[in-house]
Every structure is written in C-alpha cells, then in structure tokens.
Amino acid sequence: NITTGKQAWWYALSAEALVSKVLTQDFKDNPEVVNLSQNWARKNTVFPVDDGQLKGEVTDLQSCFNLNSLSVASKAGSGEELAQQPYPVQVFRELLKQLAMDDYEAAQLTDAIRDWTDKDTVLVSSLGAEDAYYEGLKPPYLTANQWMLGKDELRAVRGVTARVYAKLAPYVCTLPNDKLKININTLAPQRPELLVALYLGTIGLDDAKRVLNERPQKGWKESKLMTDMLAPVDSVKGLKDALVVKSDFFEARVVAEVGDNRAWLETLFQRGKD
C-alpha cells in the first residue's frame, strides 16, 4: 500500500544519510588512505526496522576501470598504432585481452566506446562507430557524444552483447571525469586482470594475484610499497599517475523492505576537498 511504500522510501533515504556519515567519519579517521578494512566497506549489512529491513552496500568506484577515461583524445599526428594511443586506451585493450577477447574484437569495441564518449561525430578509427552506424539500427538512435552516466549504458554501444557485458561489468564503472585512477587498496583480489592491464601486460596474472592477496589488511600507505613487489613503476608510461591509495568516488546501493514493499536507491558520493 501507499503508506508502507512511503515508509520504505524514507528508510532508504535514511540509509543514504547514514552512508554519508560513515564515509565522512572514515575520511576524518584516515584522510590519506582508503582501504577495505574501513567501515564503509562492510559487506552484506542488514539493519532491522519496523516491519522490515534495510540492506546496503558501498562500492569504491576507483577500484574499477573508468569507461569515460576512453574519451581522452589522441595527440595530434599520432597514428592508429596502439602504442601511440592514450594510456587508458592501451589499458582497456589489455584488459579485454586478459578477458580472452581477440585483438580485432577488442580494438573494435574500444574504439566504439571512444566514439560514444568523445564530444565529436568523427570516427576515431576505421573500427569506430558514430551516428551513421546507429541510425541504421531498428530502432535507430544516436551516439551520446558525452561521458557515460552509468556502465549499463555500455549495452547501447556497438559490439556489446549480453555476453560481452556480463564479462566486462565487474571490471568497469563510470565517473564524472575522464581520469584513470585505480585505488590499489580496494582493487579486488579476484580481479587481477585489471592490475595486469594497468601494467600493459608486462607482469603476469600470477604475480598480480600474489600481490593483491598479500596486501596488508589496512592497505598500502603509498603505491610504491606495492610496485616494489612488481615491476618498477617507471617501466610503463602513465602507470605512476594511475595508481593511488585513496578514493574520491563511491556508490551506495540500498534496498529498504517494509511489508511487501521495496524501495531501491543508488547514490553516487563524491568526496569533498575538505
């Protein structure tokens, strides 16, 4: 009924406010490091409420590949060779390779996402896809030509089948910027492929797994403590800036259940400068 529906919604909003408080307190307790031992990272949290329950989970959106980093344009005069492309493009291509996608399919998918997220209607390469391709579909539609608002937007991009999306989804996210900054303290040990991709394939999957599994409970205080266990950070151009130990973006997913009613809430939190 309407009353319990409203009640579920208010509970969800209360949970959202609680997440904000928890994040704020964690940042105060440790301003320089974000890790999985902090209160925000608790999994499967359930709170009993009158006639129901609240369930919630917070995800660090810098523990995954920011799809909007693919919107960064290539430098003028650079060819189509992968080594001449922006670092995020090289990382994404390597990630697709680690996920067992062949080179041609990986190149086609990467350039289709680049065309979807960049601001122009010019193909980034012969493998890309702009309005002309999507206008020929039934029903027809246009490229966004702006940053993605959520990773589910991937499903609209050429080449992203249900199979491809299911494989990619755990490794990617979208931020309201074009930066690629991965928090090595929150990168899941079961996603070593992303760490290999950040190193552009110059380290092995076993080494990536080992390092992530040996991560201290409270994380590394600086990225050098991790990279010293692998290859030198200067061995890959762009890597040093991509590895961080704190995060600015988080996503909360809350479900409030009251009687037979449910309210879902997804919220993006951005850390303030203070």
Residue frames as qw, qx, qy, qz and C-alpha x, y, z in Angstrom:
[[0.000, 0.886, 0.464, 0.000, 0.00, 0.00, 0.00],
 [0.285, 0.822, -0.032, 0.492, 0.96, 3.65, -0.29],
 [0.481, -0.836, 0.192, -0.183, 1.82, 4.10, 3.39],
 [0.842, -0.342, 0.334, 0.251, 4.32, 1.23, 3.58],
 [0.697, 0.519, 0.180, 0.461, 5.70, 2.26, 0.17],
 [0.037, 0.907, -0.113, 0.404, 6.43, 5.74, 1.51],
 [0.687, -0.674, 0.268, -0.036, 7.86, 4.26, 4.67],
 [0.892, 0.041, 0.249, 0.374, 10.26, 2.08, 2.64],
 [0.463, 0.725, 0.060, 0.506, 11.34, 5.15, 0.67],
 [0.268, -0.894, 0.191, -0.304, 12.03, 7.13, 3.85],
 [0.848, -0.424, 0.285, 0.145, 14.05, 4.25, 5.26],
 [0.792, 0.351, 0.182, 0.466, 16.11, 4.16, 2.06],
 [0.178, 0.856, -0.056, 0.482, 16.78, 7.90, 2.33],
 [0.585, -0.765, 0.237, -0.128, 17.81, 7.43, 5.97],
 [0.907, -0.117, 0.257, 0.311, 20.25, 4.72, 4.91],
 [0.562, 0.648, 0.076, 0.508, 21.69, 7.06, 2.29],
 [0.174, -0.897, 0.172, -0.367, 22.28, 9.69, 5.00],
 [0.813, -0.515, 0.268, 0.050, 23.95, 7.04, 7.18],
 [0.849, 0.256, 0.159, 0.434, 26.33, 6.09, 4.35],
 [0.260, 0.829, -0.054, 0.493, 27.31, 9.73, 4.00],
 [0.492, -0.802, 0.251, -0.227, 28.10, 9.92, 7.73],
 [0.919, -0.225, 0.258, 0.196, 30.14, 6.70, 7.67],
 [0.703, 0.501, 0.086, 0.498, 32.19, 7.86, 4.67],
 [0.001, 0.890, -0.123, 0.440, 32.79, 11.26, 6.27],
 [0.680, -0.671, 0.282, -0.092, 33.99, 9.65, 9.51],
 [0.919, 0.030, 0.217, 0.327, 36.29, 7.23, 7.66],
 [0.500, 0.691, 0.005, 0.523, 37.84, 10.15, 5.77],
 [0.279, -0.871, 0.214, -0.343, 38.39, 12.02, 9.05],
 [0.852, -0.444, 0.273, 0.042, 39.97, 8.98, 10.69],
 [0.651, -0.185, 0.507, 0.534, 42.34, 8.42, 7.77],
 [0.332, 0.801, 0.030, -0.498, 42.47, 11.31, 5.26],
 [0.112, 0.660, -0.617, -0.413, 45.21, 9.85, 3.07],
 [0.060, 0.157, -0.967, -0.189, 44.27, 6.19, 2.63],
 [0.769, 0.027, 0.061, -0.636, 41.07, 4.37, 1.64],
 [0.163, 0.264, -0.949, -0.052, 41.04, 0.61, 2.22],
 [0.612, -0.223, -0.626, -0.428, 38.73, -2.35, 2.69],
 [0.410, -0.219, -0.753, 0.466, 39.13, -2.51, 6.49],
 [0.103, -0.040, 0.189, -0.976, 37.20, 0.75, 6.90],
 [0.362, 0.295, 0.696, -0.545, 33.57, 0.90, 7.99],
 [0.525, 0.476, -0.131, -0.693, 32.20, 1.92, 4.57],
 [0.370, 0.374, -0.785, -0.327, 33.48, -1.37, 3.08],
 [0.411, -0.035, 0.835, -0.363, 31.40, -3.74, 5.21],
 [0.319, 0.021, -0.746, -0.585, 29.53, -6.24, 3.06],
 [0.445, -0.351, -0.796, -0.211, 26.03, -7.70, 3.41],
 [0.000, -0.004, -0.514, 0.858, 24.98, -5.15, 6.02],
 [0.338, -0.506, -0.686, -0.400, 21.39, -5.68, 7.20],
 [0.070, -0.084, 0.476, -0.873, 19.54, -3.42, 9.66],
 [0.090, -0.513, -0.853, -0.010, 16.17, -4.47, 11.11],
 [0.158, -0.092, 0.046, -0.982, 13.48, -1.76, 11.01],
 [0.507, 0.199, 0.556, -0.628, 9.80, -1.74, 11.96],
 [0.782, 0.421, 0.344, -0.306, 8.01, -4.34, 9.79],
 [0.777, 0.621, -0.066, 0.073, 11.05, -4.87, 7.58],
 [0.743, -0.392, 0.199, 0.505, 14.76, -4.47, 6.99],
 [0.262, 0.917, -0.221, -0.203, 17.40, -2.33, 5.31],
 [0.868, -0.045, 0.291, 0.401, 20.18, -3.78, 3.17],
 [0.240, 0.956, -0.127, -0.115, 23.05, -1.77, 1.78],
 [0.834, -0.083, 0.218, 0.500, 26.44, -1.96, 0.17],
 [0.080, 0.936, -0.165, -0.301, 29.03, 0.68, -0.76],
 [0.861, 0.239, 0.215, 0.393, 31.44, 0.25, -3.67],
 [0.272, -0.665, 0.248, 0.651, 34.61, 2.21, -4.32],
 [0.674, 0.706, 0.203, -0.077, 34.26, 3.48, -7.89],
 [0.219, 0.832, -0.506, -0.062, 38.02, 3.78, -8.15],
 [0.565, -0.301, 0.768, 0.012, 38.53, 0.04, -7.83],
 [0.676, 0.428, 0.592, 0.098, 37.40, -0.39, -11.44],
 [0.381, 0.057, 0.425, 0.819, 38.20, 0.95, -14.91],
 [0.214, 0.632, 0.268, -0.695, 36.57, 4.33, -15.62],
 [0.574, 0.467, 0.604, 0.296, 34.99, 3.94, -19.07],
 [0.188, 0.967, 0.168, -0.047, 34.93, 7.72, -19.50],
 [0.404, -0.668, 0.420, 0.463, 38.73, 7.79, -19.50],
 [0.586, 0.197, 0.651, 0.440, 38.43, 6.42, -23.04],
 [0.287, 0.899, 0.332, 0.009, 37.11, 9.82, -24.18],
 [0.323, -0.745, 0.284, 0.511, 40.62, 11.32, -23.95],
 [0.676, 0.724, -0.047, -0.129, 41.66, 12.28, -27.48],
 [0.854, 0.025, 0.141, 0.501, 44.81, 11.00, -29.14],
 [0.246, -0.670, 0.158, 0.683, 47.57, 13.53, -29.62],
 [0.552, 0.768, -0.054, -0.319, 47.62, 15.28, -32.99],
 [0.363, 0.684, -0.616, -0.144, 49.67, 13.39, -35.52],
 [0.402, -0.281, 0.859, -0.147, 49.60, 10.07, -33.68],
 [0.403, 0.120, -0.753, -0.505, 48.75, 7.11, -35.89],
 [0.813, -0.246, -0.165, -0.501, 46.41, 4.21, -35.22],
 [0.592, 0.179, -0.734, 0.282, 49.13, 2.07, -33.63],
 [0.654, -0.627, -0.422, -0.034, 48.16, 1.02, -30.11],
 [0.650, -0.245, -0.234, 0.680, 51.44, 2.24, -28.60],
 [0.164, 0.217, 0.096, 0.957, 50.62, 5.78, -29.80],
 [0.389, -0.630, -0.501, -0.449, 47.18, 5.85, -28.17],
 [0.326, -0.653, 0.308, -0.611, 46.38, 7.44, -24.78],
 [0.021, 0.280, -0.897, 0.341, 47.32, 5.29, -21.78],
 [0.589, 0.078, 0.548, -0.589, 43.68, 4.48, -20.80],
 [0.779, 0.413, -0.222, -0.415, 43.08, 3.11, -24.31],
 [0.435, 0.433, -0.785, 0.079, 46.11, 0.84, -24.01],
 [0.238, -0.170, 0.799, -0.526, 44.98, -0.32, -20.56],
 [0.721, 0.205, 0.286, -0.597, 41.45, -1.14, -21.75],
 [0.716, 0.445, -0.471, -0.259, 42.75, -3.07, -24.74],
 [0.240, 0.346, -0.868, 0.264, 44.98, -5.11, -22.43],
 [0.465, -0.039, 0.628, -0.623, 42.07, -5.70, -20.05],
 [0.811, 0.311, -0.025, -0.495, 39.97, -7.08, -22.92],
 [0.560, 0.451, -0.695, -0.013, 42.89, -9.30, -23.91],
 [0.061, -0.253, 0.843, -0.471, 43.11, -10.59, -20.32],
 [0.607, 0.157, 0.495, -0.601, 39.39, -11.36, -20.50],
 [0.504, 0.054, 0.827, 0.244, 40.04, -13.58, -23.55],
 [0.507, 0.777, 0.234, -0.289, 38.78, -11.21, -26.25],
 [0.748, 0.206, 0.314, 0.547, 40.63, -11.42, -29.56],
 [0.333, -0.278, 0.077, 0.898, 42.62, -8.41, -30.79],
 [0.011, -0.295, -0.521, -0.801, 40.21, -7.38, -33.56],
 [0.374, -0.677, -0.606, -0.186, 37.11, -7.54, -31.37],
 [0.492, -0.572, -0.300, 0.584, 38.96, -5.69, -28.59],
 [0.246, -0.097, 0.213, 0.941, 40.08, -2.91, -30.95],
 [0.152, -0.446, -0.597, -0.649, 36.59, -2.57, -32.42],
 [0.450, -0.695, -0.558, 0.054, 34.90, -2.43, -29.01],
 [0.457, -0.437, -0.164, 0.757, 37.44, 0.04, -27.59],
 [0.129, 0.015, 0.302, 0.944, 37.06, 2.46, -30.50],
 [0.259, -0.568, -0.639, -0.450, 33.26, 2.18, -30.43],
 [0.466, -0.697, -0.439, 0.321, 33.30, 3.24, -26.76],
 [0.365, -0.266, 0.059, 0.890, 35.73, 6.06, -27.57],
 [0.030, -0.284, -0.485, -0.827, 33.35, 7.35, -30.24],
 [0.381, -0.656, -0.634, -0.149, 30.40, 7.04, -27.84],
 [0.505, -0.688, -0.315, 0.416, 32.08, 9.06, -25.08],
 [0.381, -0.120, 0.131, 0.907, 34.00, 11.70, -27.04],
 [0.171, 0.605, 0.319, -0.710, 32.41, 15.03, -27.96],
 [0.247, 0.447, -0.436, -0.741, 32.62, 14.86, -31.75],
 [0.851, 0.293, 0.301, -0.316, 30.98, 12.83, -34.51],
 [0.468, 0.672, -0.558, -0.134, 34.25, 11.91, -36.22],
 [0.981, -0.082, -0.172, 0.018, 35.36, 8.27, -36.17],
 [0.435, -0.777, 0.441, 0.112, 38.48, 7.74, -34.03],
 [0.197, -0.353, 0.840, 0.363, 39.48, 4.99, -36.47],
 [0.476, 0.089, -0.637, -0.600, 38.03, 2.79, -39.18],
 [0.351, -0.175, -0.912, 0.123, 36.91, 0.45, -36.37],
 [0.093, 0.138, 0.480, -0.861, 34.86, 3.07, -34.51],
 [0.015, -0.548, -0.799, -0.248, 31.11, 3.74, -34.66],
 [0.053, 0.142, 0.176, -0.973, 29.36, 7.10, -34.86],
 [0.510, 0.310, 0.323, -0.735, 25.80, 8.21, -35.71],
 [0.527, 0.352, -0.536, -0.557, 25.77, 6.68, -39.20],
 [0.266, 0.067, -0.961, 0.037, 26.02, 3.17, -37.75],
 [0.099, 0.248, 0.781, -0.565, 23.38, 3.62, -35.02],
 [0.449, 0.350, 0.015, -0.822, 20.94, 5.39, -37.35],
 [0.498, 0.216, -0.709, -0.451, 20.83, 2.21, -39.42],
 [0.054, -0.040, -0.951, 0.300, 19.57, 0.13, -36.49],
 [0.487, -0.426, -0.447, -0.618, 15.96, -0.68, -35.66],
 [0.118, 0.959, 0.258, 0.005, 15.01, 1.34, -33.72],
 [0.559, 0.507, -0.127, 0.644, 17.60, 3.95, -34.72],
 [0.444, -0.865, -0.136, 0.190, 19.37, 6.14, -32.17],
 [0.370, 0.833, -0.259, 0.320, 22.41, 8.41, -31.92],
 [0.652, 0.033, -0.493, 0.575, 25.70, 8.25, -30.05],
 [0.402, -0.798, -0.361, 0.267, 25.74, 10.08, -26.72],
 [0.458, 0.595, -0.079, 0.656, 28.90, 12.08, -27.56],
 [0.297, -0.727, 0.309, -0.536, 29.35, 12.68, -23.85],
 [0.006, 0.322, -0.883, 0.341, 30.55, 10.74, -20.81],
 [0.522, -0.289, -0.774, -0.214, 28.53, 7.70, -19.81],
 [0.450, -0.548, 0.186, -0.680, 26.25, 8.17, -16.81],
 [0.760, -0.310, 0.508, -0.261, 26.38, 4.51, -15.82],
 [0.172, -0.362, 0.859, 0.319, 28.07, 1.35, -17.04],
 [0.535, 0.376, 0.746, -0.129, 24.74, -0.12, -18.17],
 [0.393, 0.786, -0.067, -0.472, 24.93, 2.45, -20.99],
 [0.192, -0.431, 0.804, 0.362, 27.53, 0.12, -22.49],
 [0.517, 0.281, 0.808, -0.032, 24.70, -2.08, -23.76],
 [0.463, 0.809, 0.212, -0.293, 23.85, 0.58, -26.34],
 [0.009, -0.746, 0.538, 0.393, 27.37, 0.56, -27.81],
 [0.803, 0.418, -0.345, -0.248, 28.10, -1.46, -30.93],
 [0.558, 0.358, -0.726, 0.184, 29.58, -4.85, -30.13],
 [0.174, -0.252, 0.721, -0.622, 28.43, -5.01, -26.52],
 [0.623, -0.205, -0.659, -0.368, 26.34, -8.16, -26.49],
 [0.739, -0.589, 0.014, -0.328, 24.84, -9.59, -23.31],
 [0.939, -0.080, -0.137, 0.306, 27.83, -11.97, -23.15],
 [0.482, 0.435, -0.179, 0.739, 30.38, -9.18, -23.52],
 [0.296, -0.689, 0.084, -0.656, 28.60, -7.01, -20.94],
 [0.873, -0.466, -0.076, -0.119, 28.43, -9.82, -18.39],
 [0.846, 0.061, -0.153, 0.506, 32.17, -10.39, -18.78],
 [0.328, 0.482, -0.096, 0.807, 33.09, -6.68, -18.58],
 [0.393, -0.766, -0.237, -0.449, 30.66, -5.38, -15.94],
 [0.759, -0.587, -0.179, 0.221, 32.63, -6.45, -12.81],
 [0.676, -0.088, 0.060, 0.729, 35.73, -4.61, -14.06],
 [0.202, 0.359, 0.246, 0.877, 34.30, -1.28, -15.21],
 [0.103, -0.716, -0.542, 0.428, 32.45, 1.77, -13.89],
 [0.281, 0.677, 0.263, 0.627, 31.76, 5.37, -14.89],
 [0.364, -0.515, -0.311, 0.711, 32.95, 8.53, -13.15],
 [0.237, 0.930, 0.274, -0.053, 32.01, 12.15, -13.91],
 [0.087, -0.842, 0.411, 0.338, 35.52, 12.75, -15.28],
 [0.830, 0.498, -0.245, -0.061, 37.96, 11.34, -17.84],
 [0.093, -0.702, 0.679, -0.196, 40.66, 10.28, -15.36],
 [0.887, -0.015, -0.461, -0.034, 42.01, 6.78, -14.81],
 [0.099, -0.559, 0.628, -0.532, 42.91, 6.45, -11.12],
 [0.812, -0.186, -0.531, -0.159, 42.77, 2.99, -9.58],
 [0.451, -0.665, 0.441, -0.400, 42.93, 2.55, -5.81],
 [0.549, 0.288, -0.784, 0.037, 45.21, -0.45, -5.29],
 [0.138, -0.147, 0.772, -0.602, 43.88, -0.82, -1.74],
 [0.613, 0.223, 0.437, -0.619, 40.34, -1.57, -2.92],
 [0.553, 0.381, -0.598, -0.438, 41.05, -3.44, -6.17],
 [0.895, -0.197, 0.230, -0.329, 39.51, -6.85, -5.53],
 [0.359, -0.456, 0.796, 0.171, 41.95, -9.81, -5.38],
 [0.628, 0.297, 0.719, 0.028, 39.57, -11.66, -7.70],
 [0.504, 0.848, 0.157, -0.043, 40.15, -9.00, -10.41],
 [0.577, -0.491, 0.350, 0.551, 43.92, -9.35, -11.01],
 [0.564, 0.475, 0.487, 0.468, 43.34, -8.85, -14.74],
 [0.064, 0.976, 0.160, 0.135, 42.88, -5.13, -14.13],
 [0.465, -0.777, 0.314, 0.286, 46.26, -4.84, -12.41],
 [0.662, 0.007, 0.562, 0.496, 47.89, -6.71, -15.30],
 [0.376, 0.760, 0.418, 0.327, 46.16, -4.30, -17.70],
 [0.174, -0.980, 0.032, 0.096, 47.47, -1.26, -15.81],
 [0.494, -0.561, 0.535, 0.394, 50.96, -2.68, -16.34],
 [0.566, 0.606, -0.311, -0.463, 50.05, -3.18, -20.04],
 [0.979, 0.140, -0.114, -0.091, 50.73, -6.90, -19.75],
 [0.377, 0.651, -0.582, 0.307, 54.32, -6.53, -18.53],
 [0.287, -0.315, 0.793, -0.435, 53.51, -8.52, -15.38],
 [0.313, -0.086, -0.911, -0.254, 51.89, -11.94, -15.21],
 [0.607, -0.480, -0.307, -0.555, 48.47, -12.83, -13.83],
 [0.788, -0.299, -0.482, 0.241, 50.02, -14.97, -11.09],
 [0.394, 0.059, -0.299, 0.867, 52.16, -12.05, -9.89],
 [0.273, -0.384, -0.109, -0.876, 49.12, -9.76, -9.84],
 [0.750, -0.433, -0.428, -0.259, 47.13, -12.32, -7.83],
 [0.701, -0.151, -0.464, 0.519, 50.00, -12.80, -5.38],
 [0.189, 0.184, -0.195, 0.945, 50.44, -9.09, -4.71],
 [0.457, -0.407, -0.182, -0.770, 46.72, -8.43, -4.22],
 [0.814, -0.367, -0.441, -0.093, 46.40, -11.42, -1.89],
 [0.655, -0.135, -0.383, 0.637, 49.43, -10.27, 0.13],
 [0.018, -0.639, -0.055, -0.767, 48.05, -6.75, 0.52],
 [0.119, 0.003, -0.681, 0.722, 48.12, -5.58, 4.17],
 [0.047, -0.590, -0.796, 0.130, 44.73, -5.58, 5.89],
 [0.012, -0.829, -0.259, 0.496, 44.76, -1.78, 6.11],
 [0.597, 0.782, 0.132, 0.122, 46.17, -1.38, 2.62],
 [0.666, 0.098, -0.008, 0.739, 49.37, 0.26, 1.42],
 [0.175, -0.781, -0.219, 0.558, 50.16, 3.79, 2.61],
 [0.204, 0.714, -0.331, -0.582, 51.68, 4.63, -0.78],
 [0.881, 0.412, -0.040, -0.229, 51.63, 2.92, -4.17],
 [0.309, 0.679, -0.661, 0.075, 55.42, 2.41, -4.15],
 [0.465, -0.333, 0.758, -0.314, 55.00, -0.22, -1.44],
 [0.845, 0.279, 0.406, -0.209, 53.04, -2.31, -3.94],
 [0.661, 0.722, -0.196, -0.066, 55.02, -1.54, -7.08],
 [0.093, -0.687, 0.715, -0.084, 58.25, -2.51, -5.30],
 [0.667, -0.088, 0.722, -0.161, 56.81, -6.04, -5.24],
 [0.750, 0.543, 0.377, 0.007, 56.33, -6.00, -9.02],
 [0.620, 0.376, 0.191, 0.661, 57.99, -4.22, -11.93],
 [0.244, -0.268, -0.141, 0.921, 59.32, -0.63, -11.49],
 [0.271, 0.733, 0.502, -0.372, 56.51, 1.89, -11.86],
 [0.114, 0.727, -0.276, -0.618, 58.52, 3.89, -14.42],
 [0.322, -0.101, 0.854, 0.396, 58.63, 0.88, -16.75],
 [0.179, 0.570, 0.752, 0.280, 55.17, 1.75, -18.09],
 [0.047, 0.112, 0.047, 0.991, 54.36, 5.30, -19.17],
 [0.478, -0.379, -0.281, -0.741, 51.20, 6.51, -17.43],
 [0.668, -0.277, -0.686, 0.074, 51.22, 3.85, -14.71],
 [0.331, -0.053, -0.515, 0.789, 52.55, 6.00, -11.88],
 [0.255, -0.086, 0.061, -0.961, 49.72, 8.53, -12.15],
 [0.637, -0.186, -0.524, -0.534, 47.10, 5.78, -12.41],
 [0.639, -0.230, -0.697, 0.231, 47.94, 4.04, -9.13],
 [0.207, -0.574, 0.215, -0.762, 46.53, 5.70, -5.99],
 [0.314, -0.111, -0.869, 0.366, 45.77, 4.72, -2.38],
 [0.180, 0.369, 0.520, -0.749, 42.76, 6.98, -1.73],
 [0.129, 0.429, 0.780, 0.436, 39.43, 7.40, -3.49],
 [0.119, 0.119, 0.109, -0.980, 37.03, 10.23, -4.20],
 [0.590, 0.020, -0.314, -0.744, 34.01, 8.42, -5.66],
 [0.157, 0.003, 0.951, -0.266, 31.74, 5.81, -4.08],
 [0.505, -0.167, -0.487, -0.693, 28.42, 4.23, -4.98],
 [0.300, -0.033, 0.781, -0.546, 25.84, 3.15, -2.41],
 [0.470, -0.155, -0.681, -0.539, 23.11, 0.66, -3.25],
 [0.243, -0.047, 0.678, -0.692, 20.34, 0.49, -0.69],
 [0.429, -0.287, -0.724, -0.458, 17.23, -1.70, -0.53],
 [0.285, -0.104, 0.560, -0.771, 14.54, -0.97, 2.06],
 [0.374, -0.238, -0.838, -0.319, 11.85, -3.61, 2.62],
 [0.302, -0.010, 0.517, -0.801, 8.67, -2.83, 4.55],
 [0.725, 0.277, 0.459, -0.433, 5.98, -5.48, 4.38],
 [0.757, 0.357, 0.498, 0.227, 5.57, -6.33, 0.69],
 [0.324, 0.945, 0.017, 0.032, 7.04, -3.01, -0.47],
 [0.758, -0.173, 0.128, 0.615, 10.59, -2.34, -1.57],
 [0.189, 0.976, -0.043, -0.095, 12.49, 0.85, -2.30],
 [0.829, 0.064, 0.114, 0.544, 15.80, 0.83, -4.18],
 [0.005, 0.990, -0.075, -0.122, 18.26, 3.68, -4.11],
 [0.806, 0.125, 0.067, 0.575, 21.58, 4.08, -5.92],
 [0.102, -0.991, -0.011, 0.085, 23.66, 7.11, -4.95],
 [0.707, 0.389, -0.154, 0.570, 27.00, 8.44, -6.16],
 [0.458, -0.858, -0.057, 0.226, 29.07, 10.09, -3.43],
 [0.592, 0.592, -0.160, 0.523, 31.94, 12.41, -4.30],
 [0.630, -0.448, -0.298, 0.560, 34.47, 13.26, -1.63],
 [0.055, 0.989, 0.091, 0.098, 34.75, 16.98, -0.89],
 [0.526, 0.579, -0.344, 0.519, 38.06, 18.81, -0.76],
 [0.278, -0.629, 0.427, -0.588, 37.65, 19.45, 2.96]]
